[in-house]
Amino acid sequence: MSALVMTGAVRGGHELPVYPSYYPHEIEIRTVARDTAERLLQQSKIHAYLGNDLQLSGSAPDLIAAVESLGSLVTARINPQSSYARADATACAVMRAVARKIISNDPDVILHPYPITPLHGDYLYHVDLAETAKSRLLSDPQVEPAIRDLKMKAADASAKRLLGAEQVELGLDWDIEIKQTSFPELLASAMTVINGWLVPPAARSGWYQAYLVLHDATDIGTRERVEADLQRIQSGDFDDPIDRINLERAVVSALVSDCRQLVIGYTLKREYFNTEFSAGIENIAFDSLTGLNSAIFLRTVKLKDFPWNGWLSLGIDAQPTSAWNPITGFSDKFGRLMWSSVGDPALLPSPYNETWMANRVSEIQATPPR
């Protein structure tokens, strides 16, 4: 006895170009003003907003979540011509007073008197030095001067908010200068990415970024020592990884050797994305230094209303200004995000340190073959 079963045609539910991976097969990037970004996120018209200083109205609703990355570094330096710069103890007392005032003016500033933060991949190599620097700042028995007696100025527009009513701009007649350095902008200015290769390779390291922020204000003797150690690191003139780490520690220790120039703390950057079911996104990975504007975000984000792939819509707070080519272009915020979506290098910067990670799946043998 036999039976004949007849069925109709069976068709797949996805088009041919859709492959089983989380990488979206269509990515829309558009410039969005900050005052409209929250509304577009709530209406699920954009999945994420890559930008600074987005102020949500009240607490973030259940359908919007945030990721935090390194925002800026707040530094202070004493005018070499100021009377407060003459003695080490006096300089440390002045810096302690300034640090407390800035922290009280802006609670978003996290007190951390060391240039390498816990968000840097090489922080574990410097954690003892960071604790020593914090103890030196907070435990100095010297009497603090009254903050109103200090002539303070802001080195940039972002630092003006930190000074509040105490800000006084008097040309060369100042005691303390406050500066707020944006880490994403610092990283972008110091690093070039060509087909996934970083130049210089140390650009994502905390010790090298400390050099970029602090070396200009050091005295000649300190600068010569720092440049000599920097040359040894960059030329590979060291015996082993431990020797290299000790050289990096020596560079940062020289940069923060006294209180006349001091890192007060750092701020976090918060970027928001839609988590609504099913119009939102999940499986979010991001870079600890650049946040969502990174290749790892685009290669891990998953749309909830698709088993895989889908249409991803992103808003960014920057207009495209650079040329779009893989050699000298894609250097602004919009262009870097664009290149992360269309470039396909073999290796990607690791999102938490200065090393590399594979862009594609590869077969790795756990033990050497016999």
N, C-alpha and C positions, 0 to 999 in steps of 0.2 A: 504494500500500500504506500502510495506516495502522495505528497501534497505540494501544490504550487503556490507560492506566496508572491503576490504582486505588490510592489511599493512604488510610490511616486518619486520624483527626483528630489534629492536632498541637497540643499545649498548651504554653504558656510555663512556665518553671520557677520563676517568682516571682509573688507575689501582686500585685494591682493597686497598692497604695500604695507599693511599692518602686520608687524611681526611681534612675537611674544616677548616683550621686554617692557620695562617701565618708562623708557624714554619716549616722550610724546612725539607723535609723528607730525604735529603741526604746532608751532609755537608763535604766538603773537606778542610782540613787544611794542608798547606805545607809551609816549610821555604823558604822565597824568599829574595834574596839579595837586598839591597836598590837600587843598580844601575840598576836593571831590573824591579823593582816594578812599576815604572811609565809606562813603555812600556806595561806590562801585564795589567795594569788598562785601558790604552787607547785602547787596543785590546780586552777588555772585557773578558780576560782569567782569571782574578780574579775579584771578586766583591768589595772587600775591602782589604786594607793593614793596618795591625795592627803593627805599628812600629814608632819609633822616628826618627826625623831628615831626613825625606824624602824630598829631595830638588827637586821640580818640575822645569823643564826647562822653565823659563818665568812664566807668569801668568797661573793659572790653567784653562784648556779649559772648555768649557761648559759641557762636559760629566764627569767631575770630580769635586766632592764637598768635603768639609772637615767638621769635627766636632772638637771642642776644649774642652779639659779637663785640669785638673791641671797637670803641668809638673814637676816643681821643686820649691824648696824654696831656696833663696839665703840669707845666713847669714854671718855676720862678727863679730869677737870678737877681743878685744884688749888684748895683752899679759899682764898679771898681773904685770910682771916685767918692763914693758915699762913706761916711764915718762908720757905718755899720759893717763895712767890709774889712776893717782893720784887724779885728780879733776873731778867732774861730768861734769862741764861746758866744760872742755877741751875734755873729752871723747865724748860728744855729738857733738862738733865741728869737731872732727876727723871723726866720723861716717858720718856726713853730707857731708864732702868732699869726703869720700870714696863712699858713695851712689851716689853722682852726677857723679863721675868718671865712676862707673860701668854702670850706666844708659846711659852715653854717649858712652861707649865702646860697649854696646850691647843693641840696642833698643828693643829687645824682652823681656828684664827684665822690669816688671811692678812695679813701685815704690809703695810699700805697707809695711811700717815699723811695721807690726803686723803679728804674725804667723798664724792667722786664716784668710783665704781669702774669698772673696764673693762666691767662688765655694764650700765652706763648708756649710753643712746644718745648723750648729749652729752659723753661722756668725751673724745673727740678734741679738743674745744674747750678741754680743761683738762689735757691730758697733760703739757705743759711745767710747769704749776704743780704737778702731782702729783709730778713728778720732783724739783722744787726742794724740796718739802716733805719728801720722803723723804731727800734729801741733807742737809737741815738737821737732821733727827732723828738720822741715823746718823753724821754727820761732826762733831758738836759736840765740841771738845776738852775741855770741862769734865769734871772728875772726877765720876763718878756716885756718889750717896749709896748706902749699903748699904740694900738693900730692907727689911731687918728693922727699920731705924730709921724707916720711914715708917708712919704711921697710916692704914690704908686701909679703905675701906668699900664695900659694894656698893649701888648705887641700886635694884636689882631682884633678884628671885630668880635669874634666869638669869646674872647677873654673879657670883654667889657661887662658881660652879664655876670661874670664871676666876682668882679670887684664891687659892684653895687654902688652905694653912695660914696665909698672911699676912693673912687677913681679920681686921680688928679693928673692931668697931662701938662707937663711943664717943660717940654723940649728935653734938653740935656740935664735939667735939674730934677732928678728922680732918684729914689732909693731902691725900689723893687719893681721889676718888670714881670708881668704875668703873660704867659703864652699858652694857647690851647692848640695842639697839633692834631689834626685829623689823621688817624692811622690808615684808613683806606686811601686817602690822598697821598700820604707819605709812601705807602707801599707801591702805589701806582707810579709815582715819580721816580722811584728807585729801581723798578723792576721792568724788564721787557720780556714778553713771552712770544717766542717764535716756534710754532709747531710743538707747543708743549714744553719747550726748553726755557728755563728761567735764567736771565742774565741780570745781575750776578747771582750765582746759586744761593748765596747767603742772605738774599734780600728778605726772605720770610723769617729769618732768625731774629730773636729778641735782642741779642747782643749787637747785631749790625744796625738794627733800627735805633737802639740806644745811641750808637755812634752818630747816626744821621741827625738825631735830635740835639745832642749835647756837645759835639766836638767843637763847634764854632766858638763857643763861649769859654773854652778852657785857656789856661795860660800857655805860653810857648813851650815850657819844659814838659808839661803834661801832654800837650798835643804831640810832641816829638815821640814820647814813649808810646802813646796810643797808635800813632802811625806806624811805628816800627813793629809793634805786635800785630797790627792789621796786615802789614805786608807779609809777615811770616804765615799768618793764617791763609791769606789768599794765594800764596805761592806754594803752599803745602810743606813749609819748612818746620815740620814737627815730627816727633818720633812715632806717636800712636794717638788714638782718639782721646786718651786721658790728657796727653800733652796739649792737644788742640783745645779741649774744654778749659784747661787751666789758662791758656792764652786768652780765650774769650772772657773768662772771669777777670783776668787782669785788665783787659780793655775797659770793661764796665766799672771795675773798682777805681780805675784812674779817673774815669769821667765823673764819678760821684764821690771823689776823695774828700771833699769838704762841703760845707753848707752854703757856700757862695753861689752855687748853682744846684738846684734841687728839683727832683720830680716830686710833686705833691700827691698826685693820684691819677686816676684814669676814669673815664666814663664808658658806659655801654651803649651800643647802638641797638635799637629794637626795630625789627621789621616784621610786618604782620602778613598773615595769610588766612585764607578762608578754609574752615574745617567743616562746613555744613555737609550733611549727608542728604542727597548724594552729589551735590554740585561742587563740593570742596575738594581739597587735596590732602594727601597723607604721605607717610614714609619720608618725612622731610629730613634731608641732610644739608648741612651748611658749613661754611668755612669760619673758623673762630676769629679770623682777622678781617675778612671781607664780607661775611654774612651770606646772604642769598645770592649775591652777585658772584657766583662761582660755578665752575663746571660740575662740581659734585652735586649741587642742587638740581640741575637740569637732568642729571643722569640717575637720580634716585627718586624724584618726585613722582607720585602716582595719583592719578585722578580717581576719585571714588566711584564715579558713575561708569567707569570702564574697567574690565578685568585687566587690561593693559593698554598702553598707548593713550590716544585721545587728543583733545585740542586744549592746549594750555595757553591761558591769557595772562600776561604779566604787565603790570604798570611800573614805571620807573620815574624818578623825579628829575631826570636830566634829559636835555635835548641832545641829539647827535651832533657833534661838532668836528670829529676827526674823519680822516679818509677811511674808506672801508677796503682795506687790503691787508693780507696777512704779513706783510713785511714791515711797513712803517705805520700802518693805520690801526684801527680798533683800539685806540689808546685812551678814549674817554669812557665814562661810566656806561653810557649806552652802547658804545662799540665793544667794550669788554664783555658785556652780557650777550651781545649779538655773536661775537666770536666763540663764546662758550657754547652757543647753540648750534653753530654751523661747523666749527672746527672739530677734527677727529684725530687728535694726537694719540700716540701709543701709550704715553704716560701722562698722568695728571698730578698737579700739586696735591700732596696729602692735606686734608682739611684742618689738621691740628698741629702740624709741625712743618719743618723745611724739607722733608723727604718726599718720595714719589710713591704713586700707586698706579697699578695697571688700569688702563681704560677698558681693556677687554678681558674676558675670561681666558685663562691660560692653564695648561696642565703643568703642575709643579710636583715633582717627586718628593715624597716625604723623606726618603732615605736614598743614598747613592745606589745606583744599580750595581749588582755584583757580576 
